[in-house]
């Protein structure tokens, strides 16, 4: 496989992941962090960092909006729920050493 095709396939997989997570608003970021060690915010930060590394100025909020498809504050208001004590405890345990 040539590099351009690989890049296009990786980009397509990323877009599909982004779109899937946009549809699964029932899955909270804390759940993703507890299970996978990353969440939507991580993905948006990695997107922002990749842009910045290529000389494209992008703020944290611009990266989040590009990933969430709306301003982050709006997404939080619409979809984010308060973390339960169990979720918080799992996060403390899973994030130890990170």
Backbone bond lengths (Angstrom), bond angles and torsions (degrees), N, CA, C in turn:
res aa  C-N    CA-C-N  psi(-1)  N-CA   C-N-CA  omega(-1)  CA-C   N-CA-C  phi
1 X - - - 1.450 - - 1.525 108.10 -
2 X 1.320 115.90 134.56 1.464 118.94 179.29 1.533 110.15 -79.49
3 X 1.328 116.07 161.22 1.465 121.87 -176.12 1.520 112.95 -59.31
4 X 1.320 117.97 -41.94 1.459 120.55 -178.00 1.532 110.98 -63.20
5 X 1.314 116.77 -42.36 1.465 120.17 178.35 1.520 110.37 -64.13
6 X 1.337 117.24 -43.14 1.464 120.93 177.87 1.521 111.04 -59.08
7 X 1.333 116.63 -45.30 1.468 121.37 179.50 1.527 110.31 -61.29
8 X 1.318 117.04 -43.29 1.464 120.80 179.87 1.524 111.56 -64.42
9 X 1.329 117.10 -39.28 1.458 120.68 178.22 1.526 111.13 -67.76
10 X 1.335 116.50 -41.70 1.464 120.04 177.25 1.531 110.68 -62.83
11 X 1.311 117.10 -42.21 1.459 120.97 178.44 1.527 111.01 -63.66
12 X 1.323 116.93 -40.77 1.465 120.86 178.89 1.530 110.24 -64.30
13 X 1.328 117.23 -41.02 1.465 120.65 178.55 1.527 110.38 -64.74
14 X 1.325 117.22 -40.90 1.464 121.03 177.85 1.525 110.41 -62.18
15 X 1.332 117.03 -46.31 1.467 119.81 179.86 1.522 110.99 -61.87
16 X 1.325 116.48 -38.72 1.467 119.38 178.87 1.525 110.82 -66.36
17 X 1.324 118.15 -40.05 1.460 121.67 175.77 1.522 110.01 -62.07
18 X 1.329 117.16 -47.35 1.464 121.85 179.03 1.524 110.23 -57.34
19 X 1.324 116.96 -47.87 1.460 120.97 -178.25 1.532 111.36 -66.15
20 X 1.315 116.44 -39.26 1.464 120.83 178.08 1.529 110.03 -61.26
21 X 1.335 116.68 -45.38 1.460 120.01 -179.71 1.524 111.68 -68.64
22 X 1.330 117.52 -28.06 1.467 120.50 175.99 1.531 110.64 -68.05
23 X 1.318 116.14 -33.64 1.462 120.72 178.55 1.525 111.73 -78.00
24 X 1.316 117.76 -31.11 1.469 122.28 -176.46 1.525 110.76 -92.40
25 X 1.325 115.08 62.06 1.461 119.92 -179.62 1.527 111.86 -69.10
26 X 1.339 116.89 -12.85 1.461 120.29 176.28 1.528 111.64 -73.21
27 X 1.318 117.33 -20.29 1.459 121.39 178.92 1.526 108.06 -87.69
28 X 1.307 115.41 115.86 1.452 121.12 -177.43 1.525 110.43 -83.16
29 X 1.327 115.91 152.47 1.461 120.58 178.43 1.526 111.54 -57.66
30 X 1.330 117.34 -38.64 1.468 119.41 -178.82 1.527 110.46 -64.25
31 X 1.336 117.41 -34.36 1.466 120.38 176.61 1.528 110.21 -64.35
32 X 1.317 116.08 -43.04 1.466 120.60 178.40 1.518 110.46 -62.70
33 X 1.330 116.78 -43.88 1.466 120.32 179.23 1.525 110.51 -61.91
34 X 1.329 116.33 -42.41 1.462 120.08 -177.98 1.520 111.64 -66.37
35 X 1.316 117.51 -36.03 1.460 120.80 -176.02 1.525 113.94 -91.81
36 X 1.332 116.21 -38.39 1.464 119.69 -171.17 1.525 114.35 -116.10
37 X 1.318 117.04 -15.03 1.456 119.54 -179.42 1.516 113.95 81.62
38 X 1.331 117.56 9.99 1.466 122.36 174.09 1.522 107.90 -151.74
39 X 1.332 115.80 163.38 1.457 120.34 -179.74 1.529 109.38 -145.89
40 X 1.303 115.98 -172.37 1.465 121.06 179.59 1.521 111.12 -58.88
41 X 1.337 116.71 -38.29 1.463 119.68 179.60 1.521 111.32 -64.42
42 X 1.317 116.70 -38.33 1.470 120.34 176.92 1.522 109.60 -62.31
43 X 1.324 116.30 -47.22 1.467 120.39 -179.88 1.521 111.11 -60.88
44 X 1.328 117.11 -41.78 1.469 118.88 179.32 1.520 110.88 -67.51
45 X 1.330 117.58 -34.78 1.474 120.91 177.70 1.523 110.39 -68.25
46 X 1.331 117.41 -41.41 1.459 120.40 178.29 1.529 110.05 -63.26
47 X 1.318 116.73 -37.23 1.464 121.75 176.92 1.525 109.98 -63.29
48 X 1.324 115.93 -47.35 1.465 121.27 178.45 1.518 111.17 -61.12
49 X 1.321 117.26 -45.54 1.460 121.16 -179.70 1.524 111.38 -62.41
50 X 1.335 116.99 -39.30 1.465 120.62 178.04 1.525 110.28 -63.63
51 X 1.322 116.70 -40.17 1.468 120.11 177.55 1.527 110.18 -63.98
52 X 1.329 115.96 -48.09 1.463 120.58 -178.96 1.524 111.80 -60.67
53 X 1.345 116.85 -39.21 1.465 120.74 178.82 1.526 111.85 -62.85
54 X 1.317 115.91 -24.54 1.467 120.97 -179.73 1.535 112.25 -97.72
55 X 1.337 115.59 12.81 1.459 120.30 176.93 1.516 114.08 81.27
56 X 1.322 117.47 12.12 1.467 121.62 177.68 1.517 107.48 -96.19
57 X 1.324 115.97 117.65 1.462 119.40 179.75 1.519 109.04 -72.15
58 X 1.326 115.39 123.86 1.456 121.13 178.29 1.522 107.19 -148.09
59 X 1.320 116.29 125.77 1.460 120.94 178.69 1.525 109.89 -81.78
60 X 1.308 115.00 169.10 1.461 121.05 176.82 1.529 109.81 -57.52
61 X 1.318 117.01 -44.71 1.465 120.78 -179.10 1.525 111.61 -66.77
62 X 1.324 117.61 -38.07 1.469 120.37 176.99 1.525 111.12 -65.55
63 X 1.325 116.72 -38.41 1.462 120.69 176.67 1.514 111.24 -64.19
64 X 1.328 116.20 -42.69 1.463 120.06 178.49 1.521 111.28 -64.34
65 X 1.325 116.69 -43.44 1.466 119.25 179.71 1.527 111.15 -64.01
66 X 1.318 116.96 -37.46 1.465 120.30 177.72 1.523 110.42 -63.70
67 X 1.328 117.31 -36.86 1.462 120.24 -178.77 1.527 112.20 -82.07
68 X 1.330 117.36 -45.52 1.462 121.55 -176.84 1.529 112.90 -76.97
69 X 1.329 117.17 -21.05 1.461 120.11 -178.33 1.514 113.13 80.84
70 X 1.303 116.73 10.07 1.465 123.70 178.76 1.524 106.81 -167.98
71 X 1.322 117.54 165.22 1.468 118.09 175.88 1.533 110.20 -57.04
72 X 1.322 115.80 141.05 1.459 121.16 -176.41 1.524 111.65 -57.63
73 X 1.326 117.16 -40.44 1.471 120.42 179.85 1.525 110.76 -60.04
74 X 1.315 116.56 -37.87 1.463 120.55 178.12 1.528 110.51 -66.76
75 X 1.331 117.18 -43.49 1.464 120.65 178.93 1.526 110.29 -61.11
76 X 1.323 116.09 -45.17 1.470 120.05 179.91 1.523 110.99 -60.42
77 X 1.326 116.26 -43.70 1.467 120.10 -179.64 1.524 111.61 -62.88
78 X 1.329 116.47 -40.23 1.460 120.83 -177.46 1.525 113.48 -76.57
79 X 1.337 117.38 -38.97 1.456 120.04 -165.37 1.521 117.12 -124.07
80 X 1.315 118.62 -23.68 1.459 119.15 -174.80 1.521 110.55 -78.91
81 X 1.310 115.55 134.32 1.461 121.41 176.50 1.520 108.81 -109.08
82 X 1.305 115.58 163.78 1.456 120.54 177.51 1.528 108.62 -69.06
83 X 1.296 116.37 133.58 1.469 120.69 179.18 1.520 109.50 -68.17
84 X 1.317 114.87 139.71 1.460 119.93 176.60 1.522 109.68 -77.53
85 X 1.313 115.91 165.74 1.469 119.74 177.12 1.528 110.11 -61.95
86 X 1.326 116.96 -36.96 1.468 120.13 178.71 1.531 110.72 -65.18
87 X 1.328 117.77 -41.82 1.464 121.12 178.11 1.524 110.19 -63.70
88 X 1.321 116.68 -43.25 1.461 120.63 179.59 1.526 111.30 -63.15
89 X 1.328 116.61 -42.36 1.465 120.40 179.22 1.529 110.67 -64.99
90 X 1.338 116.63 -41.91 1.468 120.30 178.34 1.519 110.14 -63.83
91 X 1.338 117.42 -38.12 1.456 121.06 178.77 1.522 110.61 -64.19
92 X 1.319 116.81 -44.49 1.469 120.31 179.22 1.521 110.18 -59.02
93 X 1.330 116.33 -42.04 1.464 120.99 -179.50 1.529 111.22 -69.64
94 X 1.337 117.13 -44.88 1.460 120.37 -175.36 1.520 112.61 -74.70
95 X 1.328 117.90 -26.67 1.458 119.66 -176.81 1.531 112.90 -92.25
96 X 1.304 117.35 -2.42 1.465 120.24 177.72 1.523 109.47 -61.26
97 X 1.298 115.75 128.68 1.457 120.72 179.01 1.516 114.63 88.25
98 X 1.324 117.54 -0.46 1.484 120.33 178.09 1.493 110.12 -91.11
